[in-house]
């Protein structure tokens, strides 16, 4: 479906549906009326709106992605957004993933710091199609970042630093370090020997729309030696280029292998998973297509690499 879509589709001529997870943090009972008003203002009458809570999300997502619509708007938390994106593929529907949770990783990558109302309004005003590449481990896909290993709590420390809560960042960083001690991962980047680290981070860069550039996974192994390293890395990842930190080994690749003596904890686009002891992470090219505002639309700029 999205393969034959023009780069700037006319949404008024397409079948548009919406799904709201009203049990997520920023999506309450008033969200449905607000979303309906924005669609009405844009001259769009949705074919169907699913208004569900957590336990009914998976069934509703199955129905929504199999309903034959051209565009699916999803408002929910990181888990809802990741699940929706995993169900979409190169054949559609086009996805508008709106931030309704805590970390909102994929919406932030596409829409920057916009609220969900502003992100939807701007996208409907001047939509362009964006290819989103991803990574896959076991049966799970992620589209912004995967953090593997016991030190994955550093992802939470990063969010605390970004939000200005340095006390929480310190507590979370030290907690992550304590969990990581004695639980190193084995990892092997393409063309390199097997090494060990406390955590492996894999990012899915978001290319410019209509770009023909080859997009590889952006992987980093983090070797933490003390609490100071943990907190410094949390600060670096929030405000500067964390890849330049002395604790980080960095590579761009299509796949990598991760091993551990114990099941591997992971955070995929803000959602926690427990994986097996031996896993391969692979690139998924053009995992799905999203809609985002044209660059000339005023608003908070999205992140170029989905971080």
PyMOL commands that set and color helices and strands:
alter all, ss='L'
color gray80, all
select helices_A, chain A and resi 2-4+11-13+31-41+54-65+78-87+105-111+116-125+150-162+166-180+227-239+242-244
alter helices_A, ss='H'
color red, helices_A
select strands_A, chain A and resi 16-21+48-52+71-76+94-99+127-137+140-142+145-148+185-189+195-197+199-204+217-222+248-253+255-259+264-268+271-275+278-293
alter strands_A, ss='S'
color yellow, strands_A
deselect
rebuild
show_as cartoon
